[in-house]
Amino acid sequence: MTEHAPRPLRFSVLGPVRAWRDGTQLDLGPVRQQALLAALLLRPDLCVSRRELLDGVWGTEPPGSGGKIVPVYVHRLRRCLGADGDGPDGSVIARDRGGYRFVGDGTLIDVRWLDEIADEAAAARRSGDLTAAVSAYARALDLFRGEPLAGLPGPFAEAERVRLEERRTALLQEKAECRLRLGRYLDAAGELHALAAKHPHSEPLAVLLMRALYGSGRQADALAVYSQLRRRLVEDLGVEPGDQVRRAHQAVLRGDKEALGIVLRPEAAGPEAGGPRAGGAGRVRAPRAAAAPPARRVPDELPADVGELAGRDEELALLTAGAAGAGVTVMAVDGVAGAGKTALAVRAARSLCPLYPDGCLFVNLHGHSERRGPLPPERALLRQLRSIGVRDVPDGSDDLDELAAFWRSATAGLRLLLVLDDASGADQVRPLLPAGPDSRVLVTSRHRLVGLDADRRVTLGPLAPEAAEALLDRIVGAPRAAGERAALRELAHLCDRLPLALRIAGARIQSRPSWTIAALARRMADDERRLAELRAEDRSVEAAFRLSYDRLPPAERHAFRALGMAPATETGHRALAAALDWGPYQAEQALENLVDASLAQQPSAHRYRLEGLLALYARRLAAEEHRPQGGLGLVAVAGTSARF
């Protein structure tokens, strides 16, 4: 076999295909001819048949001359590449067994240098010399002069372009990983931003970029990377992010530097950072692997679930049913004060909790509290962020829009259950909704929250008679209840079958062994003292009603008092308008707002009423309004009543 002397030929395919002999660039002819050269060049010392070359360069659109064009292009390439006096036997393109073979011995090809330098970088990384690894990766990447095989047609060139681009991406990722382990976060972030823009669906790149941004002190930007990636994956591909990127997102939320591989005190670097590298002085080894971080604490803030929930089976089934559709599921529970809204929401949340692996949060919004005003959304957001482990809140933490955006970004990949208790209105709730599409929110309020987009709404009224008696029976004890069944039934009626009133009455009997149930029923039969009897330490039915009443505008307070004095069971808005000398529209608006505030019932369109304890409270307020200054008795309010 003839020995070929080394040929001073150099080829580049990591960009436009080029060739040089003795430093002089050669003219490689038209792009199809260059594509045929690449098909041989990238398979050195392998025989490639004419059919393979034809299919690889022309694909499904072969030339009219068919395979005859291949020897023509080979002949032209031999003339381009050969030195003066070289014949076919001395060419780098040899004929071999029905095909052609590129003779790799003695030629220089940039992809070979790429492999050699990449191997050098990998060896330095394995040895712990991360500075040398970064330098070698940079030299390997410098070999790329644009898009590999730029402008070449054919299936072979296209497939090789993809392979070489993936190789470049992998080298960039390995270089970025070494930079992160050296603590060079700003350098890594800049390079990764550009790379992530070219590969918008790459999860490994997103993880690297999140780590680089967090290490640079940009937690909010790191969370935004996850949110944007997740949106693209869902909208473009219909899939959710994988475990690796979800774990990185959780680590950013918790500020878990160990899980993110953040170097707390990066050592002085070598040549890339401008440091010395005499002998081994500039060598920076990889930090030791940290101990596995402790398992993430999954928050469970739900209050204790006390006792059996009385008579709310249908409502509970509605709240615990499957998600209503795509996106966050919002369930709203409203009702009069004391109807058991919080108890129902907590019971529903307890049964749903196992379905939400990222935590169950409970926030009391204090919409109706004696001791404090409604919780501002800004404070609620800060509390929720702390609950999911966010330690560093970005600048602008006093700005509601900034905080809400940060909360949405932080929860985009979480599956949370959030209970927002005692909301004052929809505007207090909307900024607090998480972004995770599988999350669920249970909101309780005395208001109907018609301004909130809810998937399901549950309105709580009095318990059914059997459920009310069962609740009293459980509190006072079965033996006492069995002996006074009729009195128990009457007591449940006097309590309006309202859970708060039933619990207070039951607790009073429970704490007074000498009392009979009938004795308390007789005391409560007096309308003047019934509300006063329903008080136990800091729990009071009248106080609960007052908190709702005090938050009404003046016109609606007036309408509430007047409705309490109406002689008929039901009243229309026109009758109220005549009684108060209002216009019909003003009266109807006031009454509708009372219904929304759970301070009036609406049995049918344009008909309104107050019942039981709420009516007693309204009459008491009306009587107090008409009581003369310094007077001892109640002045008749028939003047108001007679006008209905």
C-alpha positions as CSV (number, residue, x, y, z in Angstrom):
1,M,0.0,0.0,0.0
2,T,1.4,3.4,-1.0
3,E,2.4,5.6,2.0
4,H,1.1,9.2,1.6
5,A,3.4,12.0,2.7
6,P,1.8,14.5,5.1
7,R,-0.2,17.0,3.1
8,P,-0.3,20.7,4.2
9,L,-4.1,20.8,3.9
10,R,-6.4,22.4,6.5
11,F,-10.2,22.3,6.5
12,S,-12.8,24.1,8.5
13,V,-16.5,23.0,8.7
14,L,-17.4,24.8,12.0
15,G,-18.7,27.7,9.9
16,P,-18.7,28.0,6.1
17,V,-16.7,25.1,4.5
18,R,-13.2,26.3,3.7
19,A,-9.8,24.8,2.8
20,W,-6.3,26.0,2.8
21,R,-3.0,24.7,1.3
22,D,0.2,26.3,2.7
23,G,-1.9,29.1,4.1
24,T,-3.6,29.9,0.9
25,Q,-7.4,29.6,0.8
26,L,-8.7,27.3,-2.0
27,D,-11.8,27.8,-4.2
28,L,-14.0,24.8,-3.5
29,G,-16.5,25.6,-6.2
30,P,-20.4,25.6,-6.0
31,V,-22.3,24.8,-2.9
32,R,-23.3,21.3,-4.1
33,Q,-19.7,20.5,-4.7
34,Q,-18.9,21.7,-1.2
35,A,-21.7,19.6,0.2
36,L,-20.2,16.5,-1.4
37,L,-16.8,17.4,0.0
38,A,-18.3,17.8,3.5
39,A,-20.1,14.4,3.1
40,L,-16.6,12.8,2.7
41,L,-14.7,15.1,5.0
42,L,-16.8,14.3,8.0
43,R,-16.5,10.6,7.5
44,P,-12.7,10.3,7.2
45,D,-11.2,7.0,6.1
46,L,-14.7,5.5,5.4
47,C,-15.9,4.5,2.0
48,V,-19.0,6.3,1.0
49,S,-20.9,4.9,-2.0
50,R,-22.2,7.0,-4.9
51,R,-25.8,6.4,-3.9
52,E,-25.1,7.6,-0.3
53,L,-23.4,10.7,-1.7
54,L,-26.2,11.3,-4.2
55,D,-28.9,11.0,-1.5
56,G,-26.9,13.0,1.1
57,V,-26.3,16.0,-1.2
58,W,-29.4,16.1,-3.4
59,G,-32.0,14.2,-1.2
60,T,-35.3,13.7,-2.9
61,E,-34.4,15.9,-5.9
62,P,-31.5,14.2,-7.7
63,P,-30.1,15.8,-10.8
64,G,-31.2,14.7,-14.2
65,S,-27.9,12.9,-14.8
66,G,-28.4,10.9,-11.7
67,G,-25.3,9.3,-10.1
68,K,-23.1,10.3,-13.0
69,I,-22.7,13.8,-11.4
70,V,-20.8,12.4,-8.5
71,P,-17.6,11.5,-10.4
72,V,-17.7,14.9,-12.1
73,Y,-17.8,16.7,-8.7
74,V,-15.0,14.4,-7.3
75,H,-12.8,15.1,-10.3
76,R,-13.3,18.9,-9.7
77,L,-12.6,18.6,-6.0
78,R,-9.4,16.6,-6.7
79,R,-8.2,19.5,-8.9
80,C,-9.1,22.1,-6.3
81,L,-7.4,20.3,-3.5
82,G,-4.5,18.6,-5.2
83,A,-1.0,20.1,-5.5
84,D,0.6,20.6,-8.9
85,G,1.5,17.2,-10.3
86,D,-0.8,15.2,-8.0
87,G,-2.8,12.5,-9.8
88,P,-5.8,10.6,-8.6
89,D,-3.6,8.2,-6.7
90,G,-2.1,11.0,-4.7
91,S,-5.4,12.9,-4.0
92,V,-7.0,13.1,-0.5
93,I,-10.1,11.7,-2.2
94,A,-9.5,8.1,-3.0
95,R,-11.6,5.7,-5.0
96,D,-12.4,2.6,-3.0
97,R,-14.8,-0.3,-3.6
98,G,-17.5,1.4,-5.7
99,G,-17.3,4.6,-3.7
100,Y,-15.0,7.3,-2.4
101,R,-13.0,7.8,0.7
102,F,-11.5,10.9,2.3
103,V,-7.9,10.2,3.3
104,G,-7.6,11.8,6.7
105,D,-3.9,11.1,7.4
106,G,-1.9,14.3,7.1
107,T,-4.8,16.7,6.9
108,L,-6.0,19.1,9.6
109,I,-9.8,19.4,10.2
110,D,-11.2,21.8,12.8
111,V,-13.7,19.1,14.1
112,R,-10.7,17.0,15.2
113,W,-9.2,19.9,17.1
114,L,-12.6,20.4,18.7
115,D,-12.6,16.8,19.9
116,E,-9.1,17.0,21.3
117,I,-9.6,20.3,23.1
118,A,-13.0,19.2,24.5
119,D,-11.3,16.0,25.8
120,E,-8.7,18.2,27.5
121,A,-11.4,20.3,29.1
122,A,-13.3,17.3,30.4
123,A,-10.1,15.9,31.9
124,A,-9.4,19.2,33.7
125,R,-12.9,19.2,35.0
126,R,-12.6,15.7,36.3
127,S,-9.4,16.5,38.0
128,G,-11.0,19.5,39.7
129,D,-9.0,22.2,37.8
130,L,-12.0,24.2,36.9
131,T,-10.1,27.3,35.7
132,A,-8.2,25.1,33.2
133,A,-11.4,23.5,32.1
134,V,-13.1,26.9,31.5
135,S,-10.1,28.0,29.4
136,A,-10.1,24.8,27.4
137,Y,-13.8,25.0,26.8
138,A,-13.4,28.6,25.6
139,R,-10.7,27.5,23.1
140,A,-12.9,24.8,21.8
141,L,-15.8,27.1,21.3
142,D,-13.6,29.7,19.5
143,L,-13.2,27.2,16.7
144,F,-16.8,27.8,15.7
145,R,-17.0,30.6,13.1
146,G,-20.7,30.8,12.7
147,E,-23.2,28.2,11.7
148,P,-21.5,24.9,10.9
149,L,-21.6,24.0,7.2
150,A,-23.3,27.3,6.6
151,G,-25.3,27.5,3.4
152,L,-24.7,23.9,2.3
153,P,-27.8,22.0,0.9
154,G,-28.8,18.4,1.4
155,P,-30.0,16.1,4.1
156,F,-26.4,15.1,5.2
157,A,-25.3,18.8,5.7
158,E,-28.6,19.5,7.6
159,A,-28.1,16.6,9.9
160,E,-24.5,17.4,10.6
161,R,-25.4,21.1,11.2
162,V,-27.8,20.0,13.9
163,R,-25.3,17.6,15.5
164,L,-22.5,20.2,15.6
165,E,-24.9,22.9,17.0
166,E,-25.8,20.5,19.7
167,R,-22.2,19.9,20.4
168,R,-21.6,23.6,20.7
169,T,-24.5,23.9,23.1
170,A,-23.3,21.1,25.2
171,L,-19.8,22.7,25.4
172,L,-21.3,26.0,26.4
173,Q,-23.3,24.3,29.1
174,E,-20.2,22.5,30.5
175,K,-18.3,25.8,30.4
176,A,-21.2,27.5,32.3
177,E,-21.3,24.8,34.9
178,C,-17.6,25.2,35.6
179,R,-18.1,29.0,35.9
180,L,-20.9,28.5,38.3
181,R,-18.8,26.2,40.4
182,L,-16.1,28.8,40.4
183,G,-18.6,31.5,41.5
184,R,-18.4,33.5,38.3
185,Y,-22.1,34.1,38.1
186,L,-22.1,37.3,36.1
187,D,-20.0,35.8,33.3
188,A,-22.1,32.7,33.2
189,A,-25.4,34.6,33.2
190,G,-24.4,36.8,30.2
191,E,-23.5,33.8,28.1
192,L,-26.5,31.7,29.2
193,H,-29.0,34.5,28.4
194,A,-27.9,34.5,24.7
195,L,-27.9,30.7,24.6
196,A,-31.3,30.3,26.2
197,A,-32.8,32.8,23.7
198,K,-31.7,30.4,20.9
199,H,-33.1,27.3,22.8
200,P,-36.3,28.6,24.4
201,H,-37.5,25.1,25.4
202,S,-34.3,23.8,26.9
203,E,-34.8,22.9,30.5
204,P,-31.1,22.2,31.3
205,L,-30.2,25.7,30.0
206,A,-33.0,27.2,32.1
207,V,-31.7,25.5,35.2
208,L,-28.2,26.9,34.6
209,L,-29.5,30.4,34.0
210,M,-31.6,30.3,37.1
211,R,-28.6,29.3,39.1
212,A,-26.4,32.0,37.5
213,L,-29.0,34.7,38.2
214,Y,-29.6,33.6,41.7
215,G,-25.9,33.6,42.4
216,S,-25.7,37.1,41.0
217,G,-28.3,38.2,43.6
218,R,-31.2,38.3,41.1
219,Q,-33.8,36.0,42.6
220,A,-36.8,37.6,41.0
221,D,-35.1,37.3,37.5
222,A,-34.3,33.6,38.3
223,L,-38.0,33.0,39.1
224,A,-39.0,34.8,35.9
225,V,-36.9,32.4,33.9
226,Y,-39.0,29.5,35.2
227,S,-42.3,31.3,34.6
228,Q,-41.3,32.1,31.0
229,L,-40.1,28.5,30.3
230,R,-43.2,27.0,31.8
231,R,-45.4,29.2,29.7
232,R,-43.6,28.3,26.5
233,L,-43.6,24.6,27.3
234,V,-47.4,24.6,28.0
235,E,-48.4,26.9,25.1
236,D,-46.1,25.4,22.5
237,L,-45.7,21.8,23.5
238,G,-48.5,21.1,25.9
239,V,-46.2,19.8,28.6
240,E,-45.2,20.8,32.1
241,P,-41.5,21.4,33.2
242,G,-39.6,18.3,34.3
243,D,-38.4,17.4,37.8
244,Q,-34.9,19.0,37.4
245,V,-36.2,22.4,36.6
246,R,-38.9,22.2,39.2
247,R,-36.4,21.3,41.8
248,A,-34.3,24.3,40.8
249,H,-37.3,26.6,41.0
250,Q,-38.1,25.3,44.5
251,A,-34.4,25.9,45.6
252,V,-34.6,29.5,44.3
253,L,-37.8,30.0,46.2
254,R,-36.3,28.7,49.4
255,G,-32.9,30.4,48.9
256,D,-31.3,27.0,49.1
257,K,-27.7,27.8,48.0
258,E,-26.5,24.2,48.6
259,A,-29.1,22.7,46.3
260,L,-28.3,25.3,43.7
261,G,-24.5,24.7,44.0
262,I,-23.9,28.3,44.9
263,V,-20.3,29.0,46.1
264,L,-20.5,31.2,49.1
265,R,-16.9,32.5,48.9
266,P,-15.5,32.0,45.3
267,E,-11.8,31.6,45.3
268,A,-9.5,33.7,43.2
269,A,-9.6,32.4,39.7
270,G,-6.9,31.8,37.2
271,P,-6.3,33.4,33.8
272,E,-9.9,33.9,32.9
273,A,-10.4,36.2,35.8
274,G,-7.0,37.8,35.5
275,G,-5.4,35.9,38.3
276,P,-1.9,34.4,38.3
277,R,-1.2,31.0,37.1
278,A,2.4,30.2,37.9
279,G,2.8,26.5,38.3
280,G,-0.3,25.4,40.2
281,A,-0.9,28.7,42.1
282,G,-3.9,29.7,40.0
283,R,-5.5,26.3,40.2
284,V,-9.1,26.4,41.5
285,R,-10.5,23.1,42.4
286,A,-14.2,22.3,42.5
287,P,-15.8,22.7,45.9
288,R,-16.5,19.6,47.8
289,A,-19.9,18.1,47.3
290,A,-22.2,19.6,50.0
291,A,-24.1,17.3,52.2
292,A,-27.6,16.7,51.0
293,P,-29.8,19.6,52.0
294,P,-32.6,18.8,54.4
295,A,-35.9,17.9,53.0
296,R,-38.0,20.9,52.2
297,R,-40.6,21.8,54.8
298,V,-44.0,21.7,53.1
299,P,-46.2,24.2,54.9
300,D,-49.4,23.1,56.4
301,E,-51.0,26.2,58.1
302,L,-54.6,24.9,58.3
303,P,-56.2,25.5,61.7
304,A,-57.1,22.5,63.8
305,D,-60.2,20.7,62.5
306,V,-62.5,20.5,65.6
307,G,-65.2,18.0,65.8
308,E,-67.7,16.9,63.2
309,L,-69.1,19.3,60.6
310,A,-72.8,19.5,61.0
311,G,-75.1,19.4,58.1
312,R,-72.9,20.7,55.3
313,D,-72.4,17.5,53.2
314,E,-73.7,18.9,49.9
315,E,-71.6,22.1,50.3
316,L,-68.5,20.1,51.3
317,A,-69.0,17.9,48.2
318,L,-69.1,21.0,45.9
319,L,-65.9,22.4,47.4
320,T,-63.9,19.1,47.2
321,A,-65.0,18.1,43.7
322,G,-62.5,18.0,40.9
323,A,-61.0,21.1,39.3
324,A,-63.5,23.2,37.4
325,G,-61.2,23.6,34.4
326,A,-57.7,24.7,33.4
327,G,-55.9,27.2,35.6
328,V,-56.3,28.0,39.2
329,T,-59.6,26.8,40.7
330,V,-61.3,29.4,42.9
331,M,-64.1,28.5,45.3
332,A,-66.0,31.2,47.1
333,V,-68.0,30.6,50.3
334,D,-70.3,33.3,51.6
335,G,-73.0,33.6,54.2
336,V,-74.3,35.5,57.2
337,A,-72.0,35.9,60.2
338,G,-71.9,32.7,62.3
339,A,-73.0,30.4,59.5
340,G,-69.8,28.3,59.7
341,K,-68.0,29.4,56.6
342,T,-64.5,29.0,58.1
343,A,-65.3,25.6,59.6
344,L,-66.5,24.4,56.2
345,A,-63.5,25.8,54.3
346,V,-61.1,24.2,56.8
347,R,-62.8,20.8,56.6
348,A,-62.7,21.0,52.8
349,A,-59.1,22.0,52.8
350,R,-58.2,19.1,55.2
351,S,-59.6,16.6,52.8
352,L,-57.9,18.2,49.8
353,C,-54.5,18.7,51.4
354,P,-52.9,15.4,50.2
355,L,-53.5,16.5,46.6
356,Y,-51.3,19.6,47.0
357,P,-47.7,18.6,47.5
358,D,-46.3,22.1,47.7
359,G,-48.3,23.1,50.8
360,C,-51.6,24.3,52.3
361,L,-51.7,27.9,53.3
362,F,-54.2,29.7,55.5
363,V,-54.5,33.5,55.7
364,N,-56.9,35.3,57.9
365,L,-57.7,38.5,56.0
366,H,-59.6,40.0,59.0
367,G,-62.4,41.4,56.8
368,H,-64.6,41.6,59.9
369,S,-62.6,41.9,63.1
370,E,-63.1,43.8,66.3
371,R,-59.4,44.2,67.0
372,R,-58.0,45.3,63.6
373,G,-58.9,46.4,60.2
374,P,-58.8,44.3,57.0
375,L,-55.3,42.9,56.2
376,P,-53.7,44.9,53.4
377,P,-53.0,42.8,50.3
378,E,-49.3,43.8,50.5
379,R,-48.9,42.3,54.0
380,A,-50.8,39.2,53.0
381,L,-48.5,38.7,50.0
382,L,-45.4,39.0,52.2
383,R,-46.8,36.5,54.6
384,Q,-47.6,34.1,51.7
385,L,-44.2,34.4,50.2
386,R,-42.6,33.6,53.6
387,S,-44.9,30.6,53.9
388,I,-43.6,29.0,50.7
389,G,-40.0,29.6,51.7
390,V,-39.1,32.9,49.9
391,R,-36.5,34.5,52.1
392,D,-35.4,37.5,49.9
393,V,-38.2,39.7,48.7
394,P,-37.0,42.0,45.9
395,D,-36.9,45.8,46.0
396,G,-40.3,47.5,45.8
397,S,-41.8,45.2,48.5
398,D,-44.2,48.0,49.4
399,D,-45.7,48.1,45.9
400,L,-48.7,45.9,45.4
401,D,-48.2,45.3,41.7
402,E,-44.5,44.4,42.2
403,L,-45.4,42.0,45.0
404,A,-48.3,40.4,43.2
405,A,-46.1,39.8,40.1
406,F,-43.3,38.3,42.3
407,W,-45.9,36.0,44.0
408,R,-47.2,34.8,40.7
409,S,-43.7,34.1,39.5
410,A,-42.9,32.3,42.7
411,T,-46.0,30.1,42.5
412,A,-46.0,29.4,38.7
413,G,-44.6,25.9,39.2
414,L,-46.3,25.1,42.5
415,R,-49.4,23.1,43.3
416,L,-50.8,25.0,46.3
417,L,-54.0,24.9,48.3
418,L,-54.7,28.4,49.7
419,V,-57.5,29.3,52.1
420,L,-58.3,33.0,52.3
421,D,-60.6,33.5,55.3
422,D,-62.9,36.4,56.0
423,A,-62.2,38.5,53.0
424,S,-63.6,42.1,53.0
425,G,-64.0,42.2,49.2
426,A,-62.8,41.0,45.8
427,D,-60.1,43.7,45.6
428,Q,-58.4,42.2,48.7
429,V,-58.4,38.7,47.2
430,R,-57.4,39.1,43.5
431,P,-53.7,40.0,44.1
432,L,-53.3,37.0,46.4
433,L,-54.2,34.3,43.8
434,P,-51.3,32.0,42.9
435,A,-50.3,31.3,39.4
436,G,-49.8,27.5,39.5
437,P,-52.4,26.0,37.1
438,D,-53.2,23.1,39.4
439,S,-53.6,25.2,42.5
440,R,-56.9,25.7,44.4
441,V,-58.1,28.7,46.4
442,L,-60.9,28.6,49.0
443,V,-62.2,32.1,49.9
444,T,-64.7,32.8,52.7
445,S,-66.5,36.1,53.1
446,R,-69.7,37.6,54.5
447,H,-70.0,39.3,51.1
448,R,-71.0,37.5,47.9
449,L,-67.7,38.7,46.2
450,V,-69.4,39.2,42.9
451,G,-66.3,41.0,41.7
452,L,-64.2,37.8,42.0
453,D,-64.0,35.3,39.2
454,A,-65.0,32.1,41.0
455,D,-65.4,28.7,39.5
456,R,-67.9,27.7,42.2
457,R,-69.9,29.6,44.8
458,V,-71.5,28.2,47.9
459,T,-73.8,30.3,50.1
460,L,-74.4,29.1,53.6
461,G,-77.7,29.6,55.4
462,P,-79.3,28.1,58.5
463,L,-78.7,24.4,59.1
464,A,-81.5,21.9,58.4
465,P,-83.6,21.2,61.5
466,E,-82.1,17.7,61.9
467,A,-78.5,18.9,61.6
468,A,-79.1,21.8,64.1
469,E,-80.5,19.4,66.7
470,A,-77.7,16.9,66.0
471,L,-75.1,19.7,66.7
472,L,-76.8,20.6,70.0
473,D,-77.1,17.0,70.9
474,R,-73.4,16.5,70.4
475,I,-72.5,19.5,72.5
476,V,-74.9,19.1,75.5
477,G,-74.5,15.3,75.5
478,A,-76.8,12.6,74.4
479,P,-78.4,11.8,77.9
480,R,-79.5,15.4,78.5
481,A,-80.7,15.8,75.0
482,A,-82.7,12.6,75.0
483,G,-84.6,13.7,78.1
484,E,-85.6,17.1,76.7
485,R,-86.1,16.4,73.0
486,A,-88.9,19.0,72.5
487,A,-87.0,21.7,74.4
488,L,-83.9,20.9,72.3
489,R,-85.9,21.4,69.1
490,E,-87.3,24.7,70.4
491,L,-83.8,25.9,71.4
492,A,-82.5,25.1,67.9
493,H,-85.4,27.1,66.4
494,L,-84.6,30.1,68.7
495,C,-81.0,30.0,67.6
496,D,-82.2,30.3,64.0
497,R,-80.3,27.0,63.4
498,L,-77.2,29.2,63.0
499,P,-74.0,27.3,63.9
500,L,-72.5,30.1,66.0
501,A,-75.7,30.6,68.0
502,L,-76.1,26.8,68.5
503,R,-72.5,26.4,69.7
504,I,-72.9,29.2,72.2
505,A,-76.2,28.0,73.5
506,G,-74.9,24.4,73.7
507,A,-71.7,25.5,75.5
508,R,-73.8,27.4,78.1
509,I,-75.9,24.3,78.9
510,Q,-72.8,22.2,78.9
511,S,-71.1,24.4,81.5
512,R,-74.2,24.5,83.7
513,P,-75.1,21.0,84.8
514,S,-77.9,22.3,87.0
515,W,-79.7,24.0,84.0
516,T,-82.3,22.3,81.9
517,I,-82.5,22.9,78.2
518,A,-86.0,24.1,78.7
519,A,-84.8,26.8,81.1
520,L,-82.5,28.3,78.5
521,A,-85.2,28.1,75.9
522,R,-87.6,30.1,78.2
523,R,-84.9,32.8,78.7
524,M,-84.4,33.0,74.9
525,A,-88.1,33.1,74.1
526,D,-88.0,36.8,75.3
527,D,-87.1,38.8,72.2
528,E,-85.6,41.5,74.3
529,R,-83.0,39.3,75.8
530,R,-82.4,36.6,73.2
531,L,-79.3,38.2,71.6
532,A,-77.9,38.9,75.1
533,E,-78.2,35.2,75.9
534,L,-76.2,34.3,72.9
535,R,-72.9,35.5,74.3
536,A,-70.0,33.5,75.7
537,E,-66.7,35.2,76.6
538,D,-65.4,36.7,73.3
539,R,-68.1,35.0,71.2
540,S,-71.3,36.8,70.6
541,V,-73.9,36.6,67.8
542,E,-74.8,40.3,68.3
543,A,-71.2,41.3,68.1
544,A,-70.8,39.3,64.9
545,F,-73.8,41.1,63.3
546,R,-72.5,44.4,64.5
547,L,-69.2,44.0,62.6
548,S,-71.1,43.4,59.4
549,Y,-73.4,46.3,60.0
550,D,-70.6,48.7,60.9
551,R,-69.0,48.2,57.5
552,L,-72.1,49.3,55.6
553,P,-72.4,52.7,54.0
554,P,-74.9,55.1,55.8
555,A,-77.7,54.5,53.3
556,E,-77.6,50.8,53.6
557,R,-77.5,51.0,57.4
558,H,-80.7,53.1,57.1
559,A,-82.3,50.5,54.8
560,F,-81.3,47.7,57.2
561,R,-83.0,49.3,60.2
562,A,-86.1,50.1,58.2
563,L,-86.3,46.6,56.8
564,G,-86.2,45.3,60.4
565,M,-89.3,47.4,61.3
566,A,-91.3,46.3,58.2
567,P,-94.6,44.8,59.5
568,A,-94.9,42.3,56.6
569,T,-92.8,39.2,56.3
570,E,-91.5,40.3,52.9
571,T,-91.0,43.8,51.6
572,G,-90.5,45.1,48.1
573,H,-88.1,47.9,47.1
574,R,-91.0,50.3,46.2
575,A,-92.4,49.9,49.7
576,L,-89.0,50.7,51.2
577,A,-88.6,53.7,48.9
578,A,-92.0,55.1,50.0
579,A,-91.1,54.5,53.7
580,L,-87.8,56.3,53.4
581,D,-88.8,58.9,50.8
582,W,-86.2,57.5,48.4
583,G,-86.4,56.8,44.7
584,P,-87.2,53.1,43.7
585,Y,-83.8,52.6,42.2
586,Q,-82.0,53.9,45.3
587,A,-84.0,51.6,47.5
588,E,-83.4,48.6,45.2
589,Q,-79.7,49.2,45.1
590,A,-79.5,49.5,48.9
591,L,-81.5,46.2,49.4
592,E,-79.4,44.4,46.8
593,N,-76.3,45.5,48.6
594,L,-77.7,44.1,51.8
595,V,-78.2,40.8,50.1
596,D,-74.6,40.8,48.9
597,A,-73.5,41.6,52.4
598,S,-75.5,38.6,53.8
599,L,-77.6,41.0,55.9
600,A,-80.9,40.3,54.0
601,Q,-82.6,37.4,52.3
602,Q,-84.1,37.6,48.8
603,P,-86.8,34.9,48.5
604,S,-87.7,36.1,45.0
605,A,-86.9,38.9,42.6
606,H,-87.6,42.4,44.1
607,R,-88.7,40.8,47.4
608,Y,-86.6,41.1,50.6
609,R,-86.9,40.0,54.2
610,L,-85.1,39.6,57.5
611,E,-85.6,36.6,59.7
612,G,-85.0,35.5,63.3
613,L,-81.9,36.8,65.0
614,L,-81.0,39.2,62.2
615,A,-84.5,40.8,62.3
616,L,-84.2,41.1,66.1
617,Y,-80.9,42.9,65.7
618,A,-82.3,45.3,63.0
619,R,-85.3,46.1,65.3
620,R,-82.9,46.8,68.2
621,L,-80.9,49.2,66.1
622,A,-84.1,51.0,64.9
623,A,-85.3,51.3,68.4
624,E,-82.0,52.7,69.6
625,E,-82.1,55.3,66.7
626,H,-85.6,56.5,67.9
627,R,-84.9,56.4,71.6
628,P,-85.0,60.0,72.9
629,Q,-81.9,61.5,74.5
630,G,-82.0,60.7,78.2
631,G,-85.2,58.7,77.8
632,L,-85.9,55.6,79.8
633,G,-88.2,53.8,77.5
634,L,-88.6,52.8,73.8
635,V,-90.5,55.4,71.7
636,A,-92.8,53.7,69.2
637,V,-91.5,53.6,65.7
638,A,-94.9,53.1,64.1
639,G,-94.5,56.2,62.1
640,T,-91.8,54.3,60.1
641,S,-93.7,51.0,60.0
642,A,-97.0,52.5,58.9
643,R,-95.5,53.8,55.7
644,F,-94.6,50.3,54.4
